[in-house]
Amino acid sequence: MSRGTVARLVSGVVLATAAGVVPALGQAPTTPASVLEQRLAAAEAASDWNAALAAALLLDEHAEQQHVESLYRVAQLHARLGNRDAACEYLERVSQAGLFDVSRVRRDEAFAAMRDDERFKAATRKIWFRGYLWLLERPERDSYQQPERVMATLAFRPGERVADVGAGSGYFARRVAKAVGPTGIVWAIDIGPEVLAYLDQRARAEGLTNIKTQQVERDDPRLPTGGVDTILMVDTLHYIKDRGRYAKTLRAGLAPGGRVVVIDFIFKPIEERPWGPPPEQKMSREEVDAAMAEAGLVPVRVHEFLTEQFFVEYRAREEVR
């Protein structure tokens, strides 16, 4: 699926990574391919290269969608015939071709007999990861996340020690690594080995040698005791069930004068915002304040420029008296 097709899906996406919910397969452009071919030919004849490019891109979406669907049908038929290896091989090819909708595969009765097959699980995991990675890195995220303004507000210092808890693909970790410079360090912490492998690869490509990836369990970020100047959690805390206990592990990792920064979704009904955490993970700013208070952390700066998220900095209570 092309980026153009996926971009049109964002308004209907639920960002529920723990549940594996990612964009569904998009629909091909509504304009028939024959009409697009005529439009492309006319634009090329008139040397209208912008119009020609627009038509060519839509034709490419048609071709990509047809290719994905063809591969998927082959995978289904192999599964129905009991050809498990061939079915998994084609699912892997579907993933590479651009299938994002892992829930479609997992619900499909054609694959019912394969659901406990390790190769099937691996193939569907690849499909899930492709969609998850796109959600983290999609250009449209910048419009509500405002990363440059967030970075300017946090004003990281050269040499600062930062833990990005729930770093994902490194959307913020890479920015922070550049801000703290070679004398600083960013621990990119996540439960997912795939995203950390991606982040490692991308950090090397960008020459960011001060990012250290660290895979952890969901309930323990494994921070160095008293060794972190800033703990950053973006769209992560809502996954934690016992937030009071978790806040205490964050507090234990803070260096004197350190801060915990929480940026997370303001809960809105799905009718108002059809993306964001699912209802069972809803979390208010007041609930976060209460969890932090259990660990002796209090809000010292509240920033209100993000439209979809609250943005709060916490410090140790004894240090702000």
Backbone bond lengths (Angstrom), bond angles and torsions (degrees), N, CA, C in turn:
res aa  C-N    CA-C-N  psi(-1)  N-CA   C-N-CA  omega(-1)  CA-C   N-CA-C  phi
1 M - - - 1.445 - - 1.514 109.75 -
2 S 1.302 117.78 134.57 1.454 120.30 -177.88 1.514 110.41 -75.53
3 R 1.320 116.63 161.63 1.454 120.58 177.27 1.522 111.13 -61.30
4 G 1.339 116.27 -34.29 1.453 119.00 179.18 1.515 111.84 -62.40
5 T 1.335 115.97 -42.96 1.456 119.68 178.65 1.518 110.65 -64.37
6 V 1.340 116.93 -46.38 1.460 120.15 -176.46 1.516 110.80 -65.62
7 A 1.336 117.07 -37.84 1.458 120.03 -178.73 1.522 111.38 -56.74
8 R 1.314 117.32 -33.95 1.452 120.24 -178.82 1.526 111.93 -73.85
9 L 1.334 116.79 -10.00 1.464 119.91 -179.51 1.514 113.17 -89.44
10 V 1.332 117.64 -15.15 1.447 121.08 -168.16 1.515 113.28 -58.03
11 S 1.322 118.02 -37.07 1.454 120.04 -176.77 1.521 112.07 -64.25
12 G 1.321 117.96 -18.31 1.459 120.19 -179.38 1.499 113.84 -110.66
13 V 1.325 118.14 18.35 1.454 121.18 -174.97 1.519 110.99 -98.30
14 V 1.312 117.20 139.36 1.453 122.11 170.36 1.515 107.27 -101.58
15 L 1.335 116.81 122.18 1.457 120.05 -178.47 1.520 108.96 -84.57
16 A 1.313 116.56 76.06 1.454 121.58 -178.50 1.509 108.06 -115.92
17 T 1.315 116.40 75.21 1.455 119.83 -172.39 1.516 112.31 -65.63
18 A 1.321 117.26 -33.24 1.462 118.35 -179.61 1.518 110.86 -64.27
19 A 1.335 115.78 -31.90 1.453 119.80 179.83 1.515 112.27 -88.81
20 G 1.323 116.90 -5.26 1.450 120.60 178.78 1.512 113.46 76.79
21 V 1.335 117.61 27.41 1.455 119.96 -179.08 1.521 108.88 -90.13
22 V 1.314 116.91 120.28 1.447 122.41 -177.92 1.524 108.60 -136.87
23 P 1.334 117.96 173.70 1.463 118.76 -174.64 1.514 112.76 -58.34
24 A 1.309 114.86 142.78 1.456 120.40 174.78 1.512 109.63 -77.63
25 L 1.335 114.83 164.22 1.446 118.56 174.78 1.510 109.98 -59.18
26 G 1.316 116.17 132.54 1.451 120.16 179.55 1.515 111.17 -78.53
27 Q 1.309 114.94 167.05 1.443 120.22 175.56 1.511 109.18 -94.26
28 A 1.298 115.96 147.92 1.455 119.84 177.48 1.521 109.12 -64.81
29 P 1.327 118.27 159.24 1.457 121.00 178.92 1.521 110.89 -52.33
30 T 1.340 116.10 144.21 1.460 120.16 -176.91 1.525 112.77 -72.89
31 T 1.321 117.45 -23.29 1.463 120.38 177.94 1.527 108.97 -71.55
32 P 1.334 118.82 127.73 1.471 120.76 -179.56 1.526 111.75 -58.02
33 A 1.330 115.34 148.66 1.465 119.80 -179.19 1.527 111.17 -61.40
34 S 1.332 117.42 -35.89 1.462 119.70 -179.67 1.526 111.36 -62.08
35 V 1.339 115.77 -38.39 1.465 119.74 178.29 1.526 110.15 -67.60
36 L 1.331 116.25 -40.91 1.463 120.04 178.68 1.529 111.24 -64.15
37 E 1.328 116.52 -38.68 1.469 119.84 176.92 1.526 110.28 -60.24
38 Q 1.324 117.32 -43.63 1.462 120.78 178.48 1.524 110.81 -64.55
39 R 1.329 115.84 -40.97 1.459 120.32 179.79 1.525 110.79 -64.16
40 L 1.328 115.81 -41.32 1.457 120.20 178.95 1.529 111.03 -64.28
41 A 1.328 116.66 -45.12 1.467 120.49 -179.45 1.528 111.15 -62.05
42 A 1.341 115.75 -42.03 1.465 119.53 -179.67 1.528 111.24 -65.74
43 A 1.330 116.07 -40.70 1.463 119.74 -179.67 1.521 111.20 -66.69
44 E 1.336 116.77 -40.53 1.468 119.86 178.24 1.527 110.61 -65.66
45 A 1.335 116.89 -39.65 1.471 119.99 179.31 1.521 111.08 -63.74
46 A 1.342 115.99 -31.37 1.460 120.46 -179.76 1.529 112.28 -92.30
47 S 1.341 116.40 4.46 1.472 121.87 -176.96 1.534 112.10 56.44
48 D 1.338 115.86 29.93 1.458 120.93 175.98 1.530 107.26 -91.53
49 W 1.328 115.21 84.10 1.459 120.28 -169.44 1.528 112.67 -69.00
50 N 1.330 118.39 -30.96 1.466 120.10 177.51 1.526 110.65 -64.94
51 A 1.324 116.95 -45.61 1.468 120.46 178.68 1.519 110.41 -66.22
52 A 1.323 116.36 -37.60 1.461 120.14 178.66 1.525 110.87 -63.45
53 L 1.334 116.18 -42.99 1.459 119.83 179.34 1.525 111.19 -63.27
54 A 1.331 116.94 -42.64 1.472 120.40 179.55 1.526 110.56 -60.09
55 A 1.340 117.21 -44.13 1.463 120.32 179.29 1.519 111.22 -66.66
56 A 1.339 116.92 -39.64 1.465 120.92 -179.83 1.524 111.32 -64.43
57 L 1.331 116.60 -38.58 1.465 120.05 179.24 1.531 110.61 -65.36
58 L 1.319 117.61 -40.30 1.461 120.39 177.75 1.527 111.51 -66.86
59 L 1.315 116.29 -36.84 1.467 119.63 175.13 1.524 111.00 -63.95
60 D 1.320 115.47 -38.46 1.461 120.08 178.53 1.525 110.43 -63.38
61 E 1.333 117.15 -38.02 1.464 120.22 177.02 1.527 110.69 -63.58
62 H 1.325 116.52 -41.32 1.468 119.46 174.85 1.527 110.72 -55.77
63 A 1.329 114.92 -49.80 1.467 119.93 -176.31 1.522 111.22 -64.38
64 E 1.334 117.13 -42.50 1.462 120.45 179.77 1.529 111.00 -62.54
65 Q 1.325 115.68 -45.03 1.466 119.53 -178.96 1.525 110.71 -62.50
66 Q 1.324 116.76 -44.15 1.459 120.33 179.78 1.524 111.20 -63.59
67 H 1.337 116.40 -38.60 1.459 120.83 179.73 1.528 110.67 -64.39
68 V 1.329 116.54 -46.46 1.459 120.89 179.57 1.525 110.37 -60.67
69 E 1.333 116.52 -46.88 1.456 119.93 -178.17 1.526 111.70 -64.89
70 S 1.314 117.42 -37.06 1.466 120.47 178.62 1.526 110.86 -64.06
71 L 1.316 116.73 -46.24 1.464 120.76 178.30 1.530 110.88 -61.62
72 Y 1.339 115.79 -41.01 1.463 119.85 -178.74 1.530 110.77 -63.53
73 R 1.327 117.53 -41.50 1.462 120.25 178.95 1.524 111.23 -63.32
74 V 1.326 116.82 -39.13 1.463 119.99 177.60 1.528 110.00 -62.56
75 A 1.348 116.39 -43.16 1.466 120.10 177.83 1.524 110.70 -60.13
76 Q 1.343 116.91 -44.26 1.468 120.70 178.30 1.525 111.60 -58.81
77 L 1.324 116.37 -46.37 1.471 120.42 -176.39 1.520 111.16 -66.17
78 H 1.334 117.18 -41.03 1.465 118.92 175.87 1.528 110.30 -60.81
79 A 1.334 116.81 -40.14 1.468 119.69 179.66 1.524 110.69 -64.02
80 R 1.319 117.20 -42.61 1.471 120.75 -179.49 1.528 111.59 -65.15
81 L 1.336 115.76 -29.85 1.459 120.65 179.02 1.534 112.26 -84.55
82 G 1.330 115.78 -2.70 1.461 119.43 179.92 1.510 114.02 83.23
83 N 1.320 117.69 11.24 1.463 121.93 179.22 1.529 109.46 -87.55
84 R 1.305 116.45 77.21 1.462 120.56 -170.88 1.522 112.88 -63.60
85 D 1.325 116.75 -44.21 1.467 118.97 -179.14 1.522 111.11 -61.40
86 A 1.322 115.81 -43.79 1.461 119.28 179.85 1.527 110.75 -66.90
87 A 1.334 117.12 -38.86 1.463 120.56 178.52 1.526 110.77 -61.65
88 C 1.326 116.75 -43.84 1.465 120.70 179.00 1.531 111.11 -67.09
89 E 1.324 116.06 -38.06 1.467 119.83 177.94 1.528 109.96 -59.39
90 Y 1.334 116.54 -43.45 1.468 119.47 -178.96 1.528 111.54 -74.09
91 L 1.311 118.37 -30.78 1.462 119.32 174.19 1.523 110.61 -64.66
92 E 1.330 116.53 -37.68 1.463 119.70 176.29 1.523 110.56 -64.59
93 R 1.329 116.19 -38.26 1.456 119.61 177.55 1.533 110.88 -68.43
94 V 1.324 116.42 -36.46 1.466 119.92 176.27 1.521 110.32 -62.09
95 S 1.326 116.02 -41.77 1.462 120.21 178.68 1.520 110.48 -60.21
96 Q 1.312 116.22 -46.67 1.464 120.40 179.84 1.526 111.63 -64.00
97 A 1.334 116.21 -31.26 1.466 120.32 -178.85 1.523 112.35 -77.34
98 G 1.343 117.53 -18.68 1.454 118.32 174.56 1.511 116.63 125.48
99 L 1.341 119.63 20.70 1.460 120.26 175.40 1.532 109.17 -74.18
100 F 1.323 116.13 127.84 1.458 121.35 -179.88 1.520 113.05 -106.76
101 D 1.308 118.12 -23.83 1.454 121.57 -167.74 1.526 112.20 -86.91
102 V 1.322 116.70 85.97 1.460 120.53 -178.40 1.519 111.38 -67.31
103 S 1.336 117.72 -31.55 1.468 119.64 -179.55 1.526 110.87 -64.50
104 R 1.327 117.08 -31.75 1.472 120.50 176.87 1.526 110.17 -60.80
105 V 1.304 117.19 -43.65 1.462 121.55 -178.45 1.518 110.46 -69.33
106 R 1.322 116.09 -44.48 1.462 119.38 -176.35 1.526 112.63 -68.10
107 R 1.336 116.97 -26.47 1.477 119.97 179.14 1.524 112.49 -88.42
108 D 1.305 117.08 -17.24 1.461 121.74 -172.86 1.527 110.20 -66.50
109 E 1.338 116.08 120.88 1.467 120.50 -178.05 1.525 112.35 -66.98
110 A 1.326 117.73 -17.67 1.463 119.92 176.39 1.523 110.83 -60.78
111 F 1.346 116.24 -28.60 1.466 120.67 -177.33 1.526 112.35 -103.86
112 A 1.318 117.75 11.49 1.470 121.26 -174.39 1.527 112.42 -56.20
113 A 1.333 117.41 -40.79 1.465 120.63 -177.17 1.523 112.25 -73.99
114 M 1.347 116.85 -8.60 1.462 120.39 -175.34 1.522 113.19 -105.81
115 R 1.305 117.48 -0.03 1.458 119.67 -169.33 1.520 114.15 -63.25
116 D 1.329 117.72 -22.86 1.462 120.43 177.37 1.530 112.30 -96.59
117 D 1.317 116.53 1.01 1.466 121.69 179.84 1.526 109.35 -74.56
118 E 1.326 117.28 127.93 1.465 120.73 -175.57 1.525 112.01 -63.46
119 R 1.331 116.88 -35.88 1.453 118.52 179.51 1.531 110.52 -68.76
120 F 1.329 117.17 -36.74 1.470 121.18 175.77 1.527 109.87 -62.91
121 K 1.326 116.54 -44.08 1.463 120.02 178.60 1.527 111.02 -60.94
122 A 1.335 116.19 -40.53 1.469 119.96 179.26 1.524 111.00 -65.57
123 A 1.336 116.35 -40.24 1.470 119.98 -179.65 1.524 110.92 -65.66
124 T 1.333 116.61 -43.05 1.460 118.83 -179.92 1.526 111.15 -70.39
125 R 1.326 116.84 -30.39 1.472 119.71 176.30 1.527 110.15 -63.86
126 K 1.325 117.31 -38.68 1.468 120.69 178.04 1.521 110.84 -64.27
127 I 1.328 116.19 -39.72 1.463 119.79 178.51 1.527 109.95 -64.67
128 W 1.340 116.02 -45.10 1.469 119.95 177.04 1.519 111.14 -58.16
129 F 1.329 117.09 -46.29 1.458 120.32 -175.29 1.520 111.64 -63.96
130 R 1.315 116.23 -38.72 1.465 119.49 179.92 1.535 110.34 -59.38
131 G 1.326 116.46 -44.12 1.455 119.99 178.69 1.515 112.42 -68.66
132 Y 1.330 116.77 -41.16 1.461 121.58 179.95 1.520 110.98 -62.34
133 L 1.320 116.00 -44.22 1.457 120.38 -179.91 1.520 110.76 -62.37
134 W 1.326 115.90 -41.60 1.459 118.15 178.86 1.528 111.09 -63.11
135 L 1.333 116.96 -40.58 1.458 120.08 179.48 1.526 111.54 -60.45
136 L 1.326 116.83 -38.99 1.458 120.37 -178.82 1.519 112.27 -70.81
137 E 1.321 116.52 -34.31 1.462 120.25 -170.84 1.527 114.36 -107.60
138 R 1.316 118.74 -0.29 1.458 120.15 -174.62 1.526 110.99 -59.36
139 P 1.314 118.74 139.97 1.471 121.40 -178.69 1.522 113.01 -57.82
140 E 1.343 116.98 -31.50 1.460 120.11 -177.73 1.528 112.58 -63.87
141 R 1.320 117.08 -19.91 1.467 119.35 -179.45 1.525 111.50 -61.35
142 D 1.322 117.26 -34.82 1.457 121.05 -176.87 1.527 112.42 -57.55
143 S 1.339 116.98 -30.27 1.462 119.82 -173.44 1.522 111.92 -64.46
144 Y 1.343 118.43 -36.54 1.458 118.83 177.98 1.526 112.39 -100.84
145 Q 1.345 117.31 -25.01 1.461 119.99 -177.30 1.522 112.80 -79.59
146 Q 1.331 116.93 -27.73 1.469 123.00 178.93 1.540 111.37 46.67
147 P 1.330 117.38 58.07 1.467 119.95 -172.30 1.524 114.17 -60.81
148 E 1.325 117.72 -36.50 1.465 118.52 -178.21 1.524 110.52 -68.28
149 R 1.318 117.73 -38.05 1.472 119.94 178.10 1.524 110.65 -69.53
150 V 1.328 116.34 -38.48 1.466 119.69 176.27 1.524 110.14 -60.37
151 M 1.322 115.96 -45.90 1.471 120.00 -179.61 1.528 111.08 -62.57
152 A 1.317 117.23 -42.54 1.466 120.18 179.61 1.525 110.57 -64.35
153 T 1.327 116.81 -37.11 1.462 121.13 -180.00 1.522 111.43 -66.96
154 L 1.324 117.00 -40.12 1.468 120.88 -178.34 1.527 112.75 -78.34
155 A 1.317 117.45 -22.76 1.474 122.69 172.19 1.528 112.55 46.67
156 F 1.316 116.84 58.53 1.463 120.54 177.61 1.522 110.26 -60.36
157 R 1.330 116.01 143.69 1.465 121.89 -178.06 1.529 110.56 -100.79
158 P 1.326 118.08 149.11 1.465 119.64 172.20 1.525 109.86 -56.80
159 G 1.311 116.20 135.23 1.454 121.21 -179.76 1.511 114.73 87.89
160 E 1.322 118.29 -2.96 1.462 121.41 -178.18 1.534 110.79 -69.18
161 R 1.325 114.92 146.23 1.461 122.11 177.79 1.526 108.28 -103.06
162 V 1.328 115.70 118.41 1.466 121.08 -171.03 1.523 109.79 -126.58
163 A 1.324 115.96 138.16 1.466 121.49 171.90 1.520 107.82 -113.72
164 D 1.316 116.67 117.49 1.465 122.08 174.78 1.521 106.50 -96.04
165 V 1.319 115.81 98.48 1.460 121.84 -175.27 1.532 108.84 -87.93
166 G 1.324 115.72 119.15 1.461 120.66 -171.30 1.516 109.43 82.74
167 A 1.322 115.03 43.55 1.470 121.21 -171.99 1.520 113.12 -66.55
168 G 1.325 117.47 -25.48 1.457 119.56 -178.52 1.516 111.24 58.90
169 S 1.314 115.79 -131.49 1.466 121.26 -177.34 1.517 113.05 -80.87
170 G 1.344 116.27 -1.54 1.460 119.13 178.86 1.509 114.62 93.86
171 Y 1.324 117.20 22.96 1.466 121.78 -179.79 1.526 110.87 -51.15
172 F 1.344 116.74 -45.32 1.470 120.31 175.46 1.519 112.21 -95.98
173 A 1.312 118.40 -34.69 1.473 120.64 -175.56 1.524 111.62 -56.14
174 R 1.322 117.04 -40.54 1.466 119.97 -179.28 1.523 110.64 -67.07
175 R 1.306 117.01 -39.70 1.465 120.41 177.70 1.524 110.88 -65.50
176 V 1.339 116.19 -42.98 1.463 120.55 -179.56 1.526 110.41 -64.94
177 A 1.329 116.79 -39.98 1.470 120.55 -179.73 1.525 111.00 -59.01
178 K 1.311 116.84 -39.67 1.468 120.13 177.74 1.525 110.85 -68.22
179 A 1.333 117.30 -35.89 1.457 121.16 -178.00 1.524 112.76 -71.05
180 V 1.343 117.51 -38.83 1.471 119.67 -177.82 1.521 112.12 -84.10
181 G 1.321 116.72 -14.71 1.461 121.06 173.81 1.516 114.21 72.15
182 P 1.315 116.59 -179.04 1.472 121.28 -174.79 1.521 114.16 -65.58
183 T 1.322 117.84 -19.94 1.466 119.53 177.72 1.530 112.11 -86.34
184 G 1.318 116.88 -9.22 1.455 120.83 177.27 1.513 110.80 -97.42
185 I 1.320 115.28 179.02 1.454 120.35 178.81 1.522 109.28 -144.80
186 V 1.319 116.13 143.88 1.463 121.90 174.74 1.519 107.77 -124.51
187 W 1.328 115.63 115.86 1.458 119.71 172.29 1.528 106.65 -86.36
188 A 1.314 117.00 113.73 1.458 122.29 177.88 1.522 107.27 -93.50
189 I 1.320 116.17 106.57 1.463 122.53 -169.33 1.522 109.75 -110.86
190 D 1.336 115.89 131.07 1.466 119.45 -179.93 1.525 108.56 -158.69
191 I 1.337 115.43 161.95 1.470 119.86 176.72 1.520 111.93 -88.90
192 G 1.335 117.87 -12.85 1.461 121.24 -172.47 1.520 113.55 -98.79
193 P 1.330 118.52 117.60 1.469 120.03 179.96 1.528 113.00 -65.38
194 E 1.350 117.17 -32.26 1.466 119.16 -177.51 1.523 111.40 -65.85
195 V 1.347 116.51 -45.62 1.460 117.86 -177.94 1.518 111.23 -68.22
196 L 1.324 116.94 -34.17 1.462 119.40 178.94 1.525 110.74 -69.15
197 A 1.326 117.40 -37.08 1.462 120.08 175.92 1.528 110.22 -63.49
198 Y 1.332 116.00 -41.79 1.465 120.06 176.94 1.525 110.50 -61.81
199 L 1.336 116.26 -44.36 1.458 120.42 -179.22 1.524 111.53 -64.08
200 D 1.328 116.43 -41.70 1.472 120.18 176.17 1.526 111.05 -56.17
201 Q 1.316 114.91 -48.08 1.460 120.30 -178.45 1.526 111.10 -63.21
202 R 1.317 116.28 -43.78 1.467 119.66 -178.34 1.526 111.41 -69.27
203 A 1.328 116.93 -38.47 1.464 120.11 177.98 1.527 111.04 -61.90
204 R 1.325 116.31 -41.50 1.478 119.16 177.93 1.523 110.61 -63.76
205 A 1.334 116.40 -41.22 1.463 120.09 -179.67 1.522 111.47 -63.77
206 E 1.341 117.11 -31.61 1.461 121.35 -179.20 1.527 112.33 -93.77
207 G 1.330 116.87 3.46 1.462 120.45 178.39 1.509 114.04 70.02
208 L 1.328 117.65 27.72 1.465 122.09 -178.60 1.527 108.92 -94.88
209 T 1.299 116.16 89.10 1.461 121.13 -175.65 1.527 112.91 -83.77
210 N 1.322 117.40 -5.02 1.469 120.33 -177.19 1.524 112.98 -98.32
211 I 1.341 117.82 11.36 1.466 121.19 173.48 1.520 109.23 -97.41
212 K 1.319 116.02 125.28 1.459 122.05 178.56 1.532 108.62 -116.90
213 T 1.315 117.37 111.03 1.460 119.69 -178.83 1.524 110.53 -80.16
214 Q 1.316 114.99 147.90 1.463 120.05 -176.64 1.522 109.50 -147.88
215 Q 1.330 116.75 115.40 1.458 120.93 177.12 1.523 109.31 -85.54
216 V 1.335 116.07 133.98 1.464 120.70 -175.68 1.525 109.63 -134.70
217 E 1.322 115.53 173.54 1.461 121.53 171.12 1.523 108.51 -84.20
218 R 1.327 115.88 160.52 1.459 120.74 -175.23 1.522 113.12 -59.28
219 D 1.327 118.29 -32.62 1.464 120.23 -172.56 1.526 114.27 -100.42
220 D 1.336 118.42 7.44 1.468 119.99 -178.17 1.529 110.48 -148.48
221 P 1.341 118.07 109.70 1.469 120.03 -179.48 1.526 114.08 -76.67
222 R 1.335 116.99 -7.17 1.478 121.88 177.58 1.534 111.78 51.46
223 L 1.328 114.72 56.14 1.456 120.05 178.26 1.522 110.46 -83.65
224 P 1.330 117.76 147.99 1.472 119.45 175.37 1.529 109.48 -67.36
225 T 1.299 117.41 127.97 1.466 121.50 -175.47 1.528 110.75 -56.71
226 G 1.320 115.05 122.60 1.461 120.44 177.12 1.511 114.52 62.14
227 G 1.335 118.22 23.88 1.450 119.46 -171.71 1.515 116.22 -117.57
228 V 1.349 117.68 10.54 1.466 119.59 -174.32 1.528 109.54 -121.58
229 D 1.328 116.07 129.48 1.463 120.65 178.87 1.525 112.11 -82.47
230 T 1.333 116.91 -38.38 1.466 121.12 177.33 1.517 109.24 -136.20
231 I 1.324 115.81 127.92 1.457 122.11 171.39 1.525 106.43 -105.83
232 L 1.310 116.13 119.46 1.461 121.91 -177.89 1.523 109.61 -109.83
233 M 1.320 116.19 127.05 1.461 121.03 176.96 1.528 108.16 -129.07
234 V 1.319 116.37 109.28 1.465 121.51 -179.84 1.529 108.76 -112.58
235 D 1.316 116.35 118.79 1.469 122.52 178.17 1.527 111.81 53.26
236 T 1.317 116.00 40.43 1.470 121.20 -176.06 1.518 112.58 -123.48
237 L 1.326 117.62 -40.26 1.459 120.46 -171.41 1.522 112.36 -62.51
238 H 1.325 118.66 -26.72 1.467 119.35 -178.18 1.531 112.27 -66.98
239 Y 1.339 117.42 -16.00 1.467 119.84 176.06 1.525 112.35 -79.04
240 I 1.337 117.65 -17.70 1.464 121.96 -174.81 1.524 109.96 -85.75
241 K 1.316 117.03 128.50 1.467 120.83 -178.45 1.518 111.60 -80.30
242 D 1.326 117.77 -53.50 1.468 121.03 -179.37 1.525 108.19 -93.95
243 R 1.314 115.76 83.08 1.465 119.65 -172.87 1.527 112.36 -73.15
244 G 1.336 117.25 -29.79 1.460 119.29 177.56 1.514 111.57 -63.63
245 R 1.331 116.35 -46.38 1.459 119.70 178.59 1.522 110.73 -65.31
246 Y 1.330 115.93 -39.99 1.462 119.98 -179.42 1.529 110.47 -64.26
247 A 1.336 116.38 -38.44 1.465 119.78 178.72 1.520 111.18 -60.36
248 K 1.326 116.54 -33.29 1.469 119.56 178.92 1.523 111.00 -67.19
249 T 1.343 117.86 -34.26 1.472 119.22 176.15 1.529 110.22 -69.14
250 L 1.335 116.87 -33.39 1.463 119.80 176.06 1.527 110.17 -66.58
251 R 1.334 115.42 -45.49 1.483 119.64 -179.79 1.519 111.10 -59.16
252 A 1.341 117.03 -39.62 1.469 120.38 -179.27 1.521 111.43 -64.39
253 G 1.324 117.84 -26.42 1.455 120.55 -179.11 1.513 114.62 -84.76
254 L 1.341 117.33 -12.73 1.459 119.93 -175.91 1.527 112.43 -74.56
255 A 1.324 115.02 135.80 1.463 121.05 170.41 1.526 108.19 -77.40
256 P 1.329 119.18 161.46 1.462 120.73 176.01 1.530 110.25 -53.48
257 G 1.323 115.78 132.03 1.455 120.25 -178.38 1.509 114.21 80.79
258 G 1.344 117.62 3.50 1.453 121.36 -177.13 1.522 112.70 -75.91
259 R 1.316 115.48 170.37 1.461 120.81 -177.40 1.534 110.65 -137.97
260 V 1.313 114.74 151.87 1.458 122.12 171.11 1.529 106.88 -110.54
261 V 1.317 116.85 126.27 1.460 122.01 -179.17 1.527 108.29 -111.74
262 V 1.323 116.32 122.27 1.461 121.51 179.00 1.525 109.08 -116.49
263 I 1.314 115.49 122.21 1.463 122.47 171.31 1.521 105.81 -122.20
264 D 1.313 116.87 117.72 1.467 118.64 -177.18 1.522 109.73 -151.13
265 F 1.325 114.82 164.04 1.452 120.74 -171.34 1.521 113.58 -67.69
266 I 1.311 115.60 133.37 1.454 121.81 166.32 1.528 106.46 -70.56
267 F 1.313 116.64 129.10 1.466 117.80 -178.38 1.516 110.32 -69.89
268 K 1.331 115.07 132.58 1.459 122.28 173.87 1.523 108.10 -137.39
269 P 1.317 117.85 145.35 1.480 119.58 177.02 1.526 110.37 -59.38
270 I 1.317 115.91 150.33 1.455 120.06 -176.80 1.527 111.37 -62.34
271 E 1.334 117.23 -25.29 1.465 120.33 177.08 1.529 110.93 -67.32
272 E 1.322 116.23 -30.48 1.459 120.86 -178.79 1.520 111.37 -86.76
273 R 1.336 116.69 -37.19 1.461 120.66 179.03 1.526 108.16 -141.94
274 P 1.343 116.94 101.70 1.475 120.17 -174.12 1.520 113.73 -79.28
275 W 1.319 117.94 30.33 1.454 122.49 172.60 1.521 107.06 -151.13
276 G 1.306 116.04 163.62 1.459 121.67 -173.97 1.515 108.93 117.30
277 P 1.329 118.20 -175.34 1.468 120.12 -179.02 1.520 111.17 -62.61
278 P 1.324 117.97 149.55 1.463 120.44 176.18 1.528 110.16 -67.14
279 P 1.328 118.28 161.60 1.476 121.55 -175.29 1.517 113.99 -53.63
280 E 1.338 117.03 -35.88 1.469 118.67 -176.87 1.527 112.58 -68.96
281 Q 1.323 117.77 -11.66 1.462 120.70 178.58 1.530 112.06 -108.26
282 K 1.321 117.25 13.88 1.458 119.39 -178.50 1.527 110.35 -62.36
283 M 1.313 115.94 146.44 1.458 120.95 -173.68 1.529 107.87 -153.96
284 S 1.313 116.96 127.37 1.455 120.23 -179.59 1.521 110.47 -93.09
285 R 1.297 115.30 161.09 1.469 120.88 175.66 1.530 110.06 -59.85
286 E 1.336 117.55 -37.51 1.466 121.22 179.98 1.532 111.09 -64.24
287 E 1.316 117.04 -37.49 1.466 120.29 177.67 1.525 111.19 -65.21
288 V 1.320 116.12 -37.71 1.468 119.71 177.96 1.526 109.89 -66.74
289 D 1.328 117.03 -44.26 1.465 120.12 178.12 1.528 110.76 -57.06
290 A 1.336 116.04 -42.22 1.467 120.21 -179.03 1.521 111.27 -65.96
291 A 1.329 117.13 -40.77 1.466 120.61 178.90 1.520 110.32 -65.12
292 M 1.309 116.99 -42.50 1.464 120.37 179.09 1.533 110.94 -65.58
293 A 1.324 116.13 -36.18 1.467 119.76 -179.84 1.523 111.39 -62.39
294 E 1.339 117.05 -32.44 1.468 120.18 177.22 1.520 111.35 -60.43
295 A 1.338 116.09 -27.39 1.458 121.14 -179.90 1.526 112.14 -98.31
296 G 1.319 116.53 7.92 1.460 119.65 179.77 1.512 113.76 77.68
297 L 1.330 117.17 25.03 1.458 122.08 179.61 1.525 109.40 -109.84
298 V 1.320 116.31 137.11 1.461 120.82 -177.80 1.523 109.90 -127.65
299 P 1.348 117.53 150.49 1.463 119.70 178.34 1.530 111.13 -70.43
300 V 1.310 116.11 131.60 1.464 119.90 178.63 1.526 112.18 -116.29
301 R 1.337 116.97 -23.86 1.463 121.06 176.54 1.525 108.03 -143.17
302 V 1.321 115.54 129.07 1.465 121.49 178.10 1.525 107.23 -120.88
303 H 1.324 116.41 123.43 1.461 121.63 -177.58 1.528 108.57 -110.19
304 E 1.307 116.72 132.64 1.459 120.16 -170.57 1.523 113.72 -119.20
305 F 1.316 118.49 22.52 1.460 119.24 -178.17 1.529 113.64 -88.01
306 L 1.326 118.06 -13.19 1.464 119.81 177.40 1.523 109.25 -82.43
307 T 1.314 116.67 131.02 1.461 120.32 -174.83 1.523 113.58 -82.83
308 E 1.329 118.21 -24.65 1.464 121.37 -175.80 1.523 113.46 -109.34
309 Q 1.319 117.74 -8.06 1.459 121.45 -173.79 1.522 111.17 -136.68
310 F 1.337 116.23 151.39 1.465 118.85 166.42 1.526 108.13 -90.16
311 F 1.312 117.15 157.14 1.465 123.07 -169.81 1.523 106.70 -145.03
312 V 1.342 116.02 105.40 1.461 121.30 -172.38 1.531 110.77 -132.18
313 E 1.330 115.86 139.53 1.463 121.82 172.84 1.531 108.38 -106.36
314 Y 1.328 116.57 132.88 1.462 122.89 -179.72 1.527 109.76 -118.33
315 R 1.308 115.64 145.72 1.466 121.55 173.19 1.529 109.17 -135.90
316 A 1.339 115.57 166.52 1.462 120.64 -179.92 1.520 109.62 -62.51
317 R 1.329 115.12 136.65 1.468 120.78 -175.57 1.528 111.68 -56.61
318 E 1.330 117.34 -42.24 1.461 120.49 -176.30 1.526 113.01 -67.97
319 E 1.344 116.09 -17.62 1.457 119.05 -178.21 1.527 113.61 -91.37
320 V 1.319 116.47 -5.29 1.462 118.89 -178.97 1.509 112.49 -114.49
321 R 1.301 116.76 5.41 1.477 119.46 178.26 1.516 109.76 -75.83
